Structures are given as structure tokens and as C-alpha cells.
Amino acid sequence: MSDANHLITLSRAARLIGVVRGELQKKIQQGVLRAFDGMVTIDDLLLAYPKAQLEDDTEYTRVSQIKEKAFGKRIFERAMPDVETLAARVTELSKALTLSQSQLKQFKGLLDHLGDQLIDICKQPGVDAKEAVSDLVLWLGQAVSAALVPDSPNPLVVRDNLLRVAAAHVTVLPSGHDFFIDGPDTLLEGALRSGVPLSYGCSGGNCGLCKAKVVSGEVKKTRHHDFVLSESDKAQGYVLLCSNTAVTDVEVEAPVAGGVQDIPFQEISATVKSVSLLNPIMALLHLQTPRSSRLRFLAGQYVSLRLGKSLSADLPIASCPCDDRNILFHVRRMSGNLFSDYLFDRLKNNEVVEISGPEGEFILQERAGRAFHFFALDGGFAPVKSLVEHAMSLEPDEGINLYWIGSNDDSIYLPNIPRAWDDALDNFHYTKLVFGHDLTTLTAIREEALVKLVQGVINDHPEIADGDIYIAGPESASRVLEQLFLDLGLPKTRVFLTYRSL
């Protein structure tokens, strides 16, 4: 099979064209693009996108840029792999090209032999047979000659070869998750960056919890690890995901967290990186864990924070699991609350904060295949932000919609973040709504007003009822919205709720 006809995954195809995977899914559903067990050929891809050019990667670039802003440049460095990895990938690509050329020569030799045999047949009695076989030999010669004449390169084949050098594709078995290794990332870093919750512990090569079996492809050790793999493990292809990168496209057998039950309870001593005032009533707390003891969690979960011996609070994590060292929290100023008062007035950089957790089941139902609709009420944006960032890393086929409802303008305390998402992503839509009343203390009349406000959104966007609903914010207001969607006929399995925030 030629380079242009070999099957590639939808993830790789999306990168080649410069679109999100969901667009390819739509092309397949419309019959514009043929698929074979969820894969496509480069030739068919070029037929579906006849104007594809090597520099045409606008959508992919935009997605990459918004991810960099959302998750931090440290996580989304666009650096190339190290020299040794690049050299190994170029060598593998050269082997593949040499093999293709060798196969062509063998193909020509086979047809030459076939032609000789047919000529021998011509020597047998029967004029009609001679004429027919002569014509066949002539056709075969012309066909082989045409096949061996260099043609103008398929731009997607060229791009695919470049992509194979710059980024390796990794498939996780048996879950079927897949992702790319960009720059100098390890297998574990690439997975977390792409929203794949692989099992791991320290991520520093000490515990061995990220041990996985390489089923196919070539990996290379890029970091020292103290954990000792047995000779038997090495012989079977086991490596540590935190200490190896992919040289070629790779398949690995590795466990993936299927839910909160797969995330261990942890106790970590973190330090304060910074406390930033977002506005007079909200602060951004940035904690950093030790390199050897990072926080493993699922987007949407919360942890308990303890300052000293007596000040504590349960707070939702406002950052993505892809950066397991830098943990963010949104904290509301609440006069008289000891934790809040200390954080706003006295907490200094480098102070120690004890983290216990994670807990909570307000997590993304990523395999549901439905659009995501997030309703953040005031500080409920914290867990929603974590979920949205995780959803973006998955590049879902369906849309992502965020409705941030604030008691007042100050309650929508990070307006630039959702606006940037909306500007950069075609499948993300943001709506700001100011309620005009305190969402933490609702009277019966204000409950009715909140229902009317959200019902108006649903009337304008009836497709909301076809998706999954995620609601986060003050308890009373969150439960009002939960009941609204249940009354519309949505089952509880599609309406998710959390109201843990400070």
C-alpha cells in the first residue's frame, strides 16, 4: 500500500489538515470522507480537502495557542524533541522509505517475470491467444512504467512525514485513548497534556506506578529513574512512562483512570507560589507541590486545604490535571471566615499549605458523545474552569458551551479567560449573564427570577436539552437549576451538580 493509501487515525488526520477531529467526524457522517474502522487514507483525506496546503494549519494553530494560554507555556512548549530523538525518528522514516522503494523494485521484478511467462505462452499454438497476451504484456509494461515515474508529491504525504519526525503518535491499550508527543515531553506528560488520565504516582521515576508495557514501536529513556525494573520486565517491554519518550508511533498497555475510584487519596505539603487579587472580593491562590509528590486528580474535584493547625477549607481545584504541580484555587473574601481572612490579609509566598484529597464526583463524562453545557454561578467558575480546560484537551466532537451567571459584575471575576476561549475555538461558546441579586441567598421570588433567566437561555438554545449539564455554584441556586433541568425531562444521569466553593 502506498504512503497516500495507508490508513491513519483521525487524530493524525486532523493534524495533517489543521482542523479539530470533530470536523472529520462530520465529514464521515455526511459521506464526504470514507472511514475504515475509524481510520482514513491520505488520498481520501485530500479528496475531502482538495485545497489543503502545507501551511494550512490555521485551526490547529489556534487550538494550540489557546491551550498554551489556558494551561501555561511550561506545559505547552512547542519545542522540538532532543537531537537524539529527532535523529532516531529520521532514521525510522528513512527505513520506511527504503522499504517502499525496495517493494517497488520487487513489484517491477514480479511483473517482469509475469511478462516473460506470458510471452512463453504466446509460443504455444493459437493466434488469438498470442494477440491477447501480447496486448496484456504491453499494458503491464506501460502500467509499471507509469507507476515508477515520480509524480507530484501529495502535500498531505509530505506533511505526514514531517509530522512523524516532529511528533510521535501514542495509542493506549486497551482503552483506545490516543495522543501525540510534542517537543521533549515524556509519555506521561504527553498523556496528561492531552487529557488522558494514566495511572502514576510521583512522576519522578521513584515509585514505579507508571510502569507500562510497550506493545509496538520504539521508546527512548530521557530521564533517570531510581525505580528498578526487573530483567523480566525489561524483556517483556515494560518501561516507566515518566522517564521515556516515543521515538516512533507507539502502542502501550497502561491503565487509565475510569473514575474517581481510580484516584488515590493523597496528603501533600505544598508551598504558596502566589496570592493574587482578581478584584476586591476574589483571590487566586497558586500552590506548588514538590517535584517528587505531585497531586493526581480529575478535573472538577476538590481538596481540603489547611493553614497551620486550625485554619482549613474545602476548595474546588481551578486548574487542569495536566499540570499536577501547579494547583490553582479561587477564594472569595468572606469577612469573619478565619481561612478567608488569613488568606487575604496575611498569607505570604512560600508558606506551607497542607493538601488532602482529592474528593468529589463532579467530573467530565467524556465518553458520552454529547455536547457539554456548563452553568457556573459566581465562584462555581473554579471547578467549571478545570472541566472546560480538560474538555478542550480532549478536542471533543461535540460543542462546549459556558454560561457564567454572576450575582453582579464583580462575581464574574475572570472575564478574559472565557472570552479568549470563545475567540479562539470554533466549538466553544460563552455567554455572560448578570442576575442582579445575591445567588447565595435566594428568596422564593428570586428563585423564580433565576428560573426565568435560565429558561430564556434554553428557549434561545433548545439544543441544550440534548447535551450534558454541569452546574456549579452556591448550593441553593445550583439546586434550583438542577430541578429546572430535571423538570424539562433530563435524567439525573445527565445533570451534574457541585456547590462546594468558598
C-alpha positions in Angstrom: 0.0 0.0 0.0 1.4 3.4 -0.9 2.1 6.2 1.6 -1.0 8.0 0.3 -3.2 5.0 0.8 -2.1 3.7 4.2 -4.6 4.1 7.0 -4.1 6.8 9.6 -6.0 7.7 12.7 -8.5 10.6 12.9 -6.2 12.3 15.4 -3.3 12.3 12.9 -5.6 13.2 10.0 -6.9 16.3 12.0 -3.4 17.5 12.5 -2.5 17.0 8.8 -5.4 19.1 7.6 -5.3 21.6 10.5 -8.8 21.0 11.9 -10.3 19.5 15.0 -11.3 15.9 15.0 -15.0 16.7 15.2 -14.9 18.2 11.8 -13.6 15.0 10.3 -16.3 13.0 12.1 -18.9 15.2 10.5 -17.3 14.6 7.0 -17.6 10.9 7.6 -21.2 11.1 8.8 -22.0 13.1 5.7 -20.4 10.5 3.4 -17.8 13.0 2.2 -14.9 11.1 3.8 -14.6 7.3 3.8 -13.6 5.6 7.1 -12.3 2.2 7.8 -12.7 1.2 11.5 -12.3 4.8 12.5 -9.3 5.4 10.2 -8.9 7.2 6.9 -6.4 7.2 4.0 -4.4 10.2 3.0 -5.7 10.1 -0.6 -9.3 10.2 0.7 -8.4 13.0 3.0 -7.0 15.1 0.1 -10.2 14.4 -1.9 -12.3 15.7 1.1 -9.9 18.7 1.4 -8.7 19.4 -2.1 -7.3 22.9 -1.2 -5.2 21.5 1.7 -1.7 23.1 1.6 1.3 22.5 3.8 0.9 25.8 5.6 -2.9 25.4 6.1 -3.0 24.6 9.8 -4.9 27.6 11.0 -7.4 25.8 13.2 -4.8 23.6 14.8 -2.6 26.6 15.5 -5.5 28.4 17.1 -6.3 25.5 19.3 -2.6 25.2 20.3 -2.4 28.9 21.2 -5.5 28.8 23.4 -4.2 25.7 25.2 -0.9 27.5 25.8 -2.8 30.4 27.4 -5.1 28.1 29.4 -2.5 25.7 30.7 0.7 27.7 30.8 3.7 27.8 28.5 5.6 25.4 30.6 3.1 22.7 29.7 2.6 23.6 26.1 6.2 24.3 24.9 6.3 24.0 21.2 10.0 23.0 21.3 11.3 20.2 19.1 12.4 16.9 20.6 16.0 16.4 21.6 18.6 15.8 18.9 18.9 12.0 19.6 15.1 11.5 19.4 14.9 13.5 16.1 17.8 11.5 14.7 16.1 8.2 15.6 12.8 9.4 14.0 14.5 10.4 10.8 16.2 7.0 10.7 12.9 5.2 11.1 11.4 7.3 8.4 14.3 6.6 6.1 13.9 2.8 6.8 10.2 3.1 5.8 11.1 5.0 2.6 13.8 2.5 1.7 11.4 -0.4 2.3 8.8 1.3 -0.1 11.5 1.7 -2.8 12.5 -1.9 -2.3 9.0 -3.1 -2.6 8.6 -1.2 -5.8 11.6 -2.9 -7.3 10.3 -6.3 -6.2 6.9 -5.4 -7.7 8.6 -4.5 -11.0 10.6 -7.7 -11.0 7.5 -9.7 -10.3 5.7 -8.1 -13.3 8.7 -8.6 -15.5 8.7 -12.3 -14.6 5.0 -12.5 -15.2 5.5 -10.9 -18.6 8.2 -13.5 -19.5 5.8 -16.2 -18.6 3.1 -14.8 -20.7 5.5 -14.5 -23.7 6.2 -18.1 -23.3 2.5 -18.8 -23.6 2.5 -16.9 -26.8 4.8 -19.5 -28.3 2.0 -22.0 -27.9 -0.4 -22.7 -30.8 -3.3 -20.3 -31.1 -3.1 -16.9 -32.8 -5.9 -15.4 -30.7 -4.1 -16.2 -27.5 -0.9 -14.7 -28.9 -2.6 -11.4 -29.7 -4.4 -11.2 -26.3 -1.3 -12.0 -24.3 0.8 -9.5 -26.3 -1.7 -6.8 -25.6 -1.6 -7.7 -21.9 2.2 -7.6 -21.8 2.2 -4.2 -23.4 -0.4 -2.9 -20.9 1.6 -4.3 -18.0 4.7 -2.6 -19.2 3.1 0.7 -19.6 1.3 0.4 -16.2 4.6 -0.4 -14.4 6.5 2.4 -16.1 3.8 4.9 -15.2 3.8 3.7 -11.6 7.5 4.1 -11.3 7.6 7.7 -12.7 7.9 10.2 -9.9 4.7 12.1 -9.6 4.0 15.5 -8.0 4.0 14.9 -4.2 0.8 14.6 -2.3 1.1 17.6 0.1 -0.5 15.5 2.9 2.1 12.8 2.5 4.8 15.4 2.8 3.2 16.8 5.9 2.6 13.4 7.4 6.3 12.6 7.0 7.2 15.9 8.7 4.7 15.2 11.5 6.2 11.8 12.1 9.5 13.5 12.8 8.2 16.3 14.9 5.6 14.4 16.9 5.0 10.7 17.7 1.5 9.2 17.9 0.8 7.1 21.0 -2.2 4.7 21.4 -3.1 3.4 24.9 -4.4 -0.1 25.1 -7.0 -1.4 25.9 -8.8 1.9 26.4 -8.1 3.2 22.9 -7.1 6.7 24.1 -4.5 8.3 21.8 -2.3 11.4 21.9 0.8 13.0 20.4 4.2 13.5 22.0 5.2 17.1 21.3 8.6 18.5 21.9 10.6 16.9 24.7 7.6 15.5 26.6 7.7 12.1 28.2 4.9 9.6 27.5 3.3 10.6 30.8 3.5 14.3 30.2 2.1 13.9 26.7 -0.9 11.9 28.0 -1.7 14.3 30.8 -1.5 17.3 28.4 -4.0 15.5 26.2 -6.4 14.8 29.0 -5.6 11.1 29.2 -5.6 10.2 33.0 -2.9 7.5 33.0 -2.1 5.9 36.3 1.0 7.3 38.0 2.4 8.3 41.4 5.4 10.6 41.8 6.1 11.2 38.1 9.7 11.4 39.0 10.9 7.8 38.5 10.8 6.7 42.1 7.5 4.8 42.7 7.1 2.7 39.6 3.3 3.2 39.4 3.5 4.4 35.8 5.1 1.2 34.6 3.6 0.2 31.3 4.2 -2.3 28.5 5.4 -1.2 25.0 3.4 -3.3 22.6 4.8 -1.8 19.4 7.0 1.0 18.4 10.2 2.4 19.8 10.7 4.4 23.0 13.8 6.1 24.4 14.8 6.8 28.0 15.1 10.5 28.5 15.2 10.8 32.3 17.0 8.9 35.1 14.8 6.9 37.4 15.6 5.2 40.7 12.9 2.6 40.4 14.5 -0.7 39.3 12.8 -2.7 36.5 13.5 -6.4 36.7 15.2 -8.1 33.8 11.9 -10.0 33.2 10.0 -6.6 33.0 12.6 -5.3 30.5 12.4 -8.4 28.4 8.6 -8.0 28.2 8.9 -4.4 27.1 8.0 -2.6 30.3 9.2 1.0 30.8 8.3 3.9 33.1 6.1 6.4 31.3 7.5 9.3 33.3 11.1 8.6 32.1 10.6 7.7 28.4 9.5 9.4 25.3 8.3 7.9 22.0 10.7 7.7 19.1 8.2 6.2 16.6 4.5 5.8 16.8 3.9 3.6 19.8 1.2 1.4 21.4 1.4 0.9 25.1 -0.6 -1.2 27.6 -1.4 1.1 30.5 -4.2 1.6 33.0 -6.3 4.7 32.6 -8.5 6.1 35.4 -12.1 5.3 34.7 -13.5 7.3 37.5 -12.8 8.8 41.0 -12.4 5.4 42.4 -9.1 5.1 40.5 -7.6 8.2 42.0 -5.8 7.6 45.3 -6.3 9.8 48.4 -3.2 11.9 48.9 -1.7 14.2 51.6 0.9 16.7 50.3 2.7 19.6 51.8 2.6 22.4 49.1 4.0 25.9 49.2 2.4 29.2 48.3 3.6 30.3 44.9 1.4 33.5 44.9 -1.8 35.1 46.1 -3.2 37.5 43.5 -6.3 39.7 44.0 -8.6 39.3 41.0 -10.9 42.0 42.3 -11.9 43.2 45.8 -13.8 40.0 46.6 -11.9 37.3 44.8 -8.3 36.0 45.1 -6.3 33.5 43.0 -4.3 31.1 45.2 -1.4 29.3 43.4 0.1 26.4 45.3 3.1 24.3 44.1 3.7 20.8 45.1 7.1 19.1 45.5 8.6 17.6 42.3 8.5 14.2 43.9 5.0 14.4 45.3 2.5 15.8 42.7 -1.2 16.0 43.1 -3.1 13.5 41.0 -6.7 14.4 40.5 -9.6 14.5 38.0 -10.9 17.8 36.6 -13.8 19.1 38.8 -12.6 17.5 42.1 -11.9 19.4 45.3 -9.4 19.1 48.1 -9.0 20.2 51.7 -6.5 22.9 52.4 -5.1 23.5 55.9 -3.1 26.5 57.1 -1.3 25.9 60.3 -3.2 23.7 62.7 -6.7 25.2 62.7 -7.5 27.1 59.5 -9.0 24.8 56.8 -11.3 25.0 53.8 -12.6 22.6 51.2 -12.0 24.2 47.8 -12.6 23.0 44.2 -9.4 22.9 42.1 -9.5 25.6 39.4 -6.7 24.2 37.2 -6.2 21.3 34.8 -4.8 17.9 35.8 -2.3 18.3 33.0 -0.2 20.5 35.4 0.0 18.4 38.5 2.5 20.6 40.4 0.8 24.0 39.9 -2.6 23.9 41.6 -4.9 26.9 41.4 -7.9 27.9 43.6 -10.4 30.8 43.5 -11.1 32.1 47.0 -13.9 34.5 47.9 -13.4 37.2 50.6 -15.8 36.4 53.4 -15.4 38.7 56.4 -15.3 36.7 59.6 -14.3 33.4 57.9 -10.9 32.7 59.5 -9.4 30.9 56.4 -10.5 33.7 54.1 -9.3 36.5 56.4 -5.9 34.9 56.8 -5.5 34.3 53.0 -6.5 37.8 52.1 -4.6 39.6 54.9 -1.6 37.6 56.0 -0.8 34.6 53.7 2.7 35.0 52.3 4.7 33.3 49.4 6.5 30.1 50.4 4.2 29.4 53.4 3.3 25.7 53.7 -0.3 24.6 52.9 -1.3 21.0 53.6 -3.4 19.5 50.8 -5.6 16.4 51.5 -7.7 14.8 48.7 -8.9 14.8 46.1 -12.6 14.2 46.6 -15.8 14.7 44.7 -17.6 13.2 41.7 -18.2 16.3 39.7 -16.1 15.1 36.8 -16.5 15.1 33.0 -18.4 12.3 31.3 -16.1 12.5 28.4 -17.3 9.3 26.5 -21.0 10.3 26.4 -20.7 11.7 22.9 -22.9 14.7 23.8 -22.3 18.4 23.9 -21.1 19.9 27.2 -23.2 22.7 28.8 -21.6 24.4 31.8 -23.5 26.7 34.1 -21.1 28.5 36.5 -22.7 30.5 39.3 -20.4 33.1 40.9 -17.4 31.2 42.2 -18.7 28.0 40.6 -16.4 29.0 37.7 -13.5 27.4 39.6 -14.4 23.7 39.1 -16.0 24.6 35.7 -12.8 26.1 34.5 -11.0 22.9 35.4 -13.6 20.9 33.5 -13.5 23.2 30.4 -9.7 23.0 30.2 -9.9 19.2 30.4 -12.6 19.2 27.7 -10.5 21.4 25.4 -7.6 19.0 25.8 -9.8 16.2 24.6 -10.9 18.2 21.5 -14.4 16.8 21.7 -16.5 16.1 18.6 -19.5 18.0 20.2 -19.5 21.6 21.3 -18.5 23.2 24.7 -20.9 25.9 26.0 -20.3 28.0 29.1 -22.9 30.2 30.8 -21.4 32.2 33.6 -24.2 33.7 35.8 -22.9 36.3 38.3 -24.7 37.9 41.2 -23.1 41.1 39.8 -20.3 42.2 37.5 -17.6 41.6 40.2 -18.9 38.0 40.6 -17.6 37.3 37.1 -14.1 37.8 38.2 -12.0 36.3 35.3 -14.0 37.6 32.3 -11.0 37.5 29.9 -10.5 33.7 30.2 -13.9 32.6 28.7 -13.8 35.4 26.2 -10.4 34.2 25.0 -11.7 30.6 24.7 -14.7 31.9 22.7 -12.5 33.9 20.3 -10.0 31.1 19.7 -12.2 27.9 19.5 -14.9 27.4 16.9 -16.7 24.7 19.0 -16.7 26.8 22.2 -19.4 29.4 23.0 -19.5 31.7 26.1 -22.5 33.6 27.5 -22.2 36.1 30.4 -25.4 36.7 32.5 -25.7 39.1 35.4 -28.5 38.1 37.7 -28.6 41.3 39.8 -29.2 39.6 43.1 -27.1 37.6 45.6 -27.1 34.0 44.4 -26.0 32.8 47.8 -29.3 33.8 49.5 -32.3 33.2 47.3 -35.9 34.0 48.3 -38.8 32.4 46.6 -39.2 35.4 44.3 -35.6 35.4 43.3 -35.7 31.7 42.7 -38.4 32.3 40.1 -36.3 35.1 38.6 -33.4 32.8 38.3 -35.5 30.1 36.6 -36.9 32.7 34.2 -33.4 33.9 33.3 -32.1 30.4 32.5 -35.4 29.4 30.8 -34.8 32.2 28.5 -31.4 30.8 27.6 -32.9 27.4 27.0 -35.6 28.9 24.8 -32.9 30.6 22.7 -30.8 27.4 22.6 -33.1 24.4 22.7 -30.2 22.1 21.8 -29.1 22.4 25.5 -31.6 19.7 26.3 -29.7 17.3 24.1 -26.4 17.7 25.9 -25.0 17.0 29.4 -25.5 19.7 32.0 -22.9 20.7 34.6 -23.9 23.1 37.3 -21.5 24.6 39.9 -22.0 27.4 42.4 -23.8 28.3 45.7 -26.0 25.4 46.9 -29.4 27.0 46.8 -29.0 28.5 43.3 -27.4 25.3 41.9 -30.3 23.1 43.2 -32.8 25.5 41.6 -31.1 25.0 38.2 -30.8 21.2 38.7 -34.5 21.0 39.3 -35.2 23.1 36.3 -33.4 20.7 34.0 -35.0 17.7 35.7 -38.4 19.2 35.2 -37.6 19.5 31.5 -37.2 15.8 31.3 -33.5 15.3 31.5 -32.5 12.3 33.6 -30.2 12.7 36.6 -27.5 10.8 34.7 -27.1 13.9 32.5 -27.4 16.6 35.1 -24.3 17.0 37.3 -24.0 19.3 40.3 -21.5 20.6 42.8 -21.8 23.5 45.2 -18.6 23.3 47.2 -16.9 26.8 47.0 -15.7 29.4 49.4 
